[in-house]
Amino acid sequence: MKIEQIYTGCLAQGAYYIESNGEVAIIDPLRETQQYVDKANKENAKIKYIFETHFHADFVSGHVDLAKKTGATIVFGPNAETDYNAHIAKDNETFKIGEITIKVLHTPGHTLESSTYLLIDEDGKNHAIFSGDTLFLGDVGRPDLAIKSDLTKEDLAAMLFDSLRNKIMTLADDVIVYPAHGAGSACGKNLSKETVGILGEQKKTNYALRADMTREEFIKEVLNGIAPPPQYFAKNAMMNKSGYDNFETILKKGDTPLSPEAFEAMANSEDALVLDVRHQDDFVKGHIPNSISIGIQGGFAPWVGALITDLKQPILLVVPEGKAQETVTRLSRVGYDNTLGYLEGGIESWKAAGKDIETIKSISVDEFSKHFNAEDIQVLDVRKDGEYNSEHLKGDNVKHFALDYINDNMNSIDKNQTYYVHCAGGYRSVIAASILKARGFDNLIDIAGGFGAIKNSDLPTTDFVCPSTL
């Protein structure tokens, strides 16, 4: 028996390759599926099943493409309805992979079809669970994504309580836990950086698995502090339910070099968004007018999903050399399949063609501190709610303006005002500045180094206790 976790850091997502006696099961595959086919071929094995723990909201799974390539059967748990061929399993149904068995444990709560897959080894021993978004290390899946007119988040949380206690916590302490996500995922609020654990340890340390916890306490604690889901979550879940275009076709279209002239013409004719994925330090020094900065070195795909509201938006790319294919791939993982090509030769070719370049002023914290007490200074802190509540610059001229909600809050700031913008380290502040600049906010100054540099300076900061913790 072979179990391999294939972890993708930018999505904080774990897919799984399970092999026994020449047969393979894949759990929650990524969009680019050739890697699984190649791995199986190398081992002279055949992919038999593709198990989906639920309809994922934070990424587009590769199950549809992988099934077409291999003839493998897609398996979902009870209550799933798909627009393609899939086997909808019954609770406790079993599947043989070589000499091992996969047993379906229906664990609704995160979603109605959410299921945990129990691996039973060659000796008949419960070896591991692939818990999807039902159980994470340190947390459990958020129960607010499958709300319907007759179903509340409290109803789903109650289901999750029962699923955990009746299906998961009854298993032996030595069962290995392989979750779908780790720290950085928006599918939970307190996920561990570890990506593999032991069930007994979770019973001791995971707040949601306390033996003395009542259903009412669970519902309150699991719902407390959950931020609204990013807008792309529901759209990705629908793609996973309904199907999608072939990944290789999308990659071929997007990985197309364009001359500056062709790039500019396509931007105008297709009403395309110019997405610049270079490092933020390079973007502020020079970029194409009205382009948006989301650096590929950061939390790229989730920020694209949070900020670009139309999955069908035509996109043109400005990329570091050799990064076009990776960028198109990472866009497709969250459902952005309409990439039209990239600027051949990068920003230097754009300059060489004599085309316009814009910049964003960026200053050090030392320089910023000289201006902070001026009467007309206004500061935008674009960090997340929890970061701001923990500690922030002290002053009536400081406004919390979370990047997550920038599209909804644009009307709360003045285009005629000059704003100094900061995040934690510089990545998100440039994203925010680029979006504001493209919307006509011309008086923007980025604070390099962000709050990390601010709190090490003499500028006044304040600790803030969130009222919900009092």
C-alpha positions, 0 to 999 in steps of 0.5 A, spaced: 500 500 500 502 506 498 499 513 500 502 520 497 499 526 499 500 531 493 500 538 497 499 545 493 501 550 498 498 556 494 491 553 495 493 550 502 490 543 499 492 536 499 490 531 494 491 524 495 494 518 491 493 511 493 495 505 490 495 497 492 496 491 487 496 495 481 490 499 482 490 507 484 485 511 487 485 519 487 482 523 492 480 531 491 485 531 484 487 538 482 485 541 475 492 539 472 491 531 472 496 529 467 501 528 474 496 523 476 496 519 470 504 520 469 505 517 476 500 511 475 504 509 469 510 510 472 508 505 477 505 500 472 498 501 475 491 503 473 487 509 476 480 506 478 477 511 482 476 518 483 473 520 490 471 527 491 470 529 498 464 534 496 463 539 491 469 544 493 468 551 493 475 554 493 478 550 487 476 547 481 477 539 482 480 535 476 475 529 477 472 530 470 478 531 466 481 525 470 475 521 469 475 522 461 483 521 461 483 514 464 476 511 464 476 511 472 469 512 476 468 518 479 465 517 486 461 522 491 457 521 497 450 521 498 446 527 496 450 529 491 447 531 484 452 532 478 451 534 470 456 528 468 457 521 470 458 519 477 457 514 482 453 517 488 455 512 494 451 510 499 453 511 507 458 505 509 459 503 501 465 500 500 470 500 494 476 495 493 483 498 490 487 492 490 488 489 497 485 495 501 478 498 502 475 505 501 469 505 506 464 511 505 462 515 511 457 520 510 459 526 514 454 532 512 455 539 515 460 542 511 456 541 505 450 536 505 454 531 500 460 531 504 463 525 506 470 522 509 473 516 506 476 511 511 482 506 508 482 499 511 488 496 510 490 489 507 489 486 514 482 489 515 485 495 520 482 502 520 488 505 517 486 512 515 481 517 514 481 522 508 476 527 511 476 533 506 473 539 509 469 535 515 475 535 519 482 539 519 488 539 524 486 544 529 479 546 526 473 543 522 470 545 516 465 552 515 458 550 515 456 556 512 457 554 504 451 550 503 445 555 506 438 554 502 432 557 503 430 552 508 437 550 511 441 555 515 448 555 517 446 553 524 442 547 521 449 545 518 453 546 524 448 541 528 449 536 522 457 537 523 456 536 530 453 529 529 457 527 523 464 528 528 461 525 534 457 519 530 462 517 524 469 520 526 470 520 534 468 513 534 474 511 530 481 509 534 486 514 536 491 511 532 487 512 525 491 517 521 488 524 519 489 526 512 485 533 511 483 537 504 486 543 507 492 546 512 493 553 514 491 559 509 485 556 507 479 560 507 475 553 508 476 554 516 478 559 521 484 555 525 487 550 521 494 547 523 500 548 519 501 541 519 498 537 513 497 530 516 495 528 523 493 523 528 486 522 530 487 521 538 491 528 538 485 531 534 481 529 540 485 532 545 487 539 542 481 540 536 476 545 540 471 542 536 472 535 538 471 536 546 468 530 549 464 535 553 461 540 548 454 540 547 451 541 540 449 548 542 456 550 544 459 547 538 454 551 534 456 557 537 464 556 537 464 553 530 460 559 527 464 565 531 469 569 527 467 566 520 469 571 515 464 571 509 466 566 504 470 569 498 465 571 492 468 565 487 466 560 492 459 558 490 462 559 482 467 554 483 462 549 487 457 550 481 463 548 476 465 542 480 458 540 480 456 541 473 463 540 469 468 545 465 472 546 459 478 541 458 484 544 462 489 542 456 485 547 451 485 552 456 492 552 458 494 552 450 490 558 449 493 562 455 500 560 454 500 564 448 506 570 447 503 576 444 507 582 441 506 589 445 502 591 439 497 585 439 497 585 446 494 592 446 489 591 441 487 585 444 486 589 451 482 594 447 478 589 443 476 584 448 475 589 454 480 584 457 483 585 464 491 586 464 493 582 470 500 583 472 503 578 476 510 580 477 513 582 484 510 588 487 516 592 487 517 591 480 510 593 479 510 600 483 516 602 478 513 601 472 506 598 469 501 598 464 496 603 465 490 600 468 493 594 470 492 590 476 497 587 480 496 580 484 503 577 485 504 570 483 509 569 489 503 571 494 497 568 495 495 568 488 489 564 486 485 566 492 486 573 491 484 573 484 478 569 486 476 574 491 477 580 487 476 579 480 468 578 480 467 575 473 470 568 472 469 569 464 473 575 465 478 576 459 485 576 462 491 578 459 498 577 463 504 580 464 509 575 467 516 574 469 520 570 464 518 563 464 512 564 468 506 564 463 504 557 464 504 557 471 500 563 471 495 560 467 495 554 471 494 557 477 488 561 474 484 555 472 485 552 479 480 557 481 476 557 475 478 563 471 479 560 464 479 565 459 486 567 459 488 570 452 495 570 452 501 574 455 506 580 453 512 577 450 518 580 453 515 582 459 514 590 461 521 591 457 518 590 450 512 594 452 517 600 454 521 598 448 515 599 443 514 606 446 508 605 450 506 608 456 508 606 463 505 608 470 508 608 477 506 608 484 509 612 489 512 607 494 516 610 501 519 607 507 516 607 514 521 612 516 519 617 510 512 616 512 513 617 519 515 625 517 508 626 514 504 622 519 501 627 524 500 632 518 493 634 518 491 632 511 494 625 512 489 619 511 491 612 511 488 606 509 490 599 512 488 594 507 489 588 512 484 583 514 479 584 520 483 580 525 490 583 523 487 590 524 483 588 531 489 585 533 494 591 532 494 597 528 496 605 527 493 609 532 490 615 529 483 618 527 486 619 520 487 611 520 481 607 516 480 600 516 479 598 508 480 591 508 482 588 501 477 583 501 472 588 500 475 593 496 470 592 491 464 593 495 467 599 499 470 604 493 465 609 495 467 610 502 473 614 500 474 620 496 478 620 489 481 627 491 484 625 497 491 623 498 491 616 501 497 612 504 496 605 503 499 599 507 498 592 509 502 587 513 508 587 508 507 590 502 504 585 497 496 587 499 497 594 499 500 594 492 494 590 490 489 595 493 493 601 490 493 598 483 485 597 483 484 604 486 488 607 481 485 603 475 478 606 478 481 613 478 484 614 484 490 617 482 493 620 489 496 613 492 502 612 496 504 605 498 508 604 505 513 599 503 514 594 508 507 595 511 505 594 518 511 589 519 516 595 519 511 600 522 510 597 529 518 597 529 518 604 528 516 610 533 509 611 530 503 610 535 500 603 535 494 600 539 492 594 541 485 592 540 481 587 544 475 584 539 468 585 543 466 578 541 472 575 546 470 579 552 
